């Protein structure tokens, strides 16, 4: 079972579960995804971030701050640096590069390589995977293409008995697009503005569907 951390204290999900986090811009979706991954890293689980918005250096820095330890064991599939020519590329067994967010085949290959590295090289059998963000993929590819890719991606999470967490900007797409994507997931975390902050609710998995402050 995978514990979801402080935001959803007391909620555990089965291995192979895929969760979608939806919410408006600047609502803490990425941070919540990091927190869910960090909950496992503290217990020796593996973590992989597929990033379509920030380079690997930024992701590793921000994730380390979330976990509260320096140099946590986390793999990154960086879909940004090659395309934009930004920053340095520090190739390693846990940092892989896809050519762009449009390179869906490359993303899938690099994810599989990271899972293999964690299993064979570090004997990690429980992994949490975050993809940030589906909205970027939809900027580069049509819904049908992204849906097919995500069908394979979530299936890989299931077959690996991992936990998949995926982020989408709910205001960037029409309702039909988001509803179509939701079919791929076991549960959905909805984030909305509330009073002076944000609150979240988890639907589809677990028994507690109450709103929780973030």
N, C-alpha and C positions, 0 to 999 in steps of 0.2 A: 504494500500500500504506500501511496505517496501523500505525505502531509503537505498542505498548501501554505502553511506559514501563518504569520500573525494576522494578516488581513482576513483570513478565513480560518481562524483558530478552531480546532476540533473537527475540521473537515478533512477526510482522507478519501482518495480516489484510487481505483483499481489500476494496476499496470496496464499500459496500452491505451490509456485515456487521452483524448484530445480535447483541449479547451480553447475557446475563442474569447479574447478580451476585446470588447467593443466600447467605444466612448469618443467624446469630442476631443479636439486638439488640446494639448496642455492639461490633460486630466490625470496624468500619472500612469498611463497604460504601460509604458516601457518600464517604469520603476516597479510596478506591480509584478510584471513578468520577471524582472530581476529578483525580486523578493521571493517569488515562488521557486526559482532556480537556486537561490542562495540557501533556502531551507534544506535542500538536499546536499549541497556542497559541504555544509557544516557537518553532515553525517557521513561523508565519504562517497557520496554519489557523484556521477559525472554530470557535467553541464556543457551544453553546446548552444551558442547564439548564432543564428543566421541573420546577419545584419544587412539591410538594404538602404540604410540611411546614414549610418556613421561608420567610419573606418575601424579596423581592429584595435588600434591603439586607444581610441576613445572608449570603445566598448569595454576593453580590459580594465582601463582606469576606473570607469564608472561602476563596473561590476565589483571590482575590489573594494570600492567604498561602500557598496551595498552589503557585501559579505562581512566587511570589517576586518579583513586580513589581507596582507600583501601577497601578490602572486597566487591567487587561488587557482586550482586546477579547472580550467574552463577552455573549451575549444571554440573557435570562431570561424565561421564561413563568411568572409568579407566580400560583399558584392559591390563595393563602392570604390575602393582604392585604385584598382586597375583601370576602371572606366574614367575616373576623374583625374588620375595621375596625382592624387593627393597624398602627401606624407610619405613616409618610408614603408617599405614592405618587408616585414621581418618574418620570413618564411620559417616555420617550425613544424613539428609534428602535430601541434594543436592549433596552428593558424593557417588556414587555407584560403585561397582566393578564387572566386568566380569572376568572369570577365565583366559582368554587369548584372543588374536585376532582371535583364531579359534573358540571361543565360540559364534557363531553368534546368536544362540537362546538366550543365556544369555544377549548379547548386546541389542537385541530387547526388552527383558523383562525389563531391567534396564532403557532403554530409555522411555518406556511407563510409568514406575513408576515415573520418573522425570517429565514427562509432567503432570501426574496426581497430583503430589505434587505441581507443580507450579500453576496449575489451582485451585485445591481445597484448598491448604494451603495459597496461596498468591494471589489468584484471578487474575493471569496472563493469558490473553487470546491470546496474540501475542508472539510468540516464534521464535527465530532463533537458528538453530541447525548446528553445524560444525562437520564433521567427518574427522579426520586427522589420518591415511590416507588410502585410498583405496589400495595403493601399498602394505601396510603391510598385509591387508586382503588377497591379491593375493599371498603373500608369503606362507600363511598357507592353503589356499583353492584354488581349481581350479576356472577357469573363470566362468563356468556354475553355481557353487555353490554361488559365490560372486554375480553374476548377479541376481539369484533368490532372494538372501537376499536383494540386493539393490532395486529390484522391490517392495518388501514389505516395505522397509525403505522409499523410496521416496513416496510410496502410503500413508504411515502414515503422512508424512509431508503435503501432499495434503489434507488429511482428517482433519488435525488439523489446516488448514489455516496458517501454519507456513512458514518459509523460510529455505530451506535446502541448505547448502554449503558443498561441498565435494572436497577433495584434492587428486590429483594423480600425481605421478612423471612421466612425459611424456617420459622420457628417459629410464625408468626401464622396459618397456613393449613394445612388438611389436605393430605396427600400427593397426593391426586387433583387438587386445585386447582393446586398447583405443577407437577405433571406435565402438566396440560393447558396451562398457560402456556408450558412449555418447548418445546412443539411449534412455537412462533412464532420461535424463536431458532436461529441458526447454531451458537452456542457457549454454554456455561454456565461461569461462574466460581463454584466452590463454596468457601465460607470456613468453616472449622471451628476450634474452640479447640484449641490444641496447646501443651503444657507451660505456659509463662507468657505465651503470646501467641496469635496466630492464624496460620494458614497457608492458602494458597489453591491451587487446582488448576484449570486451564483444560481443558475437554473439548469436543470437537466441531470445533475449528479448531486449526491448528498441529500439530506433531509431538511437542512436549514436553508430556507429561501428568503430569509430576512435581509433587509438592507443593512450594510455595515459601513461605518465611517472609515475613510481612508486617511 
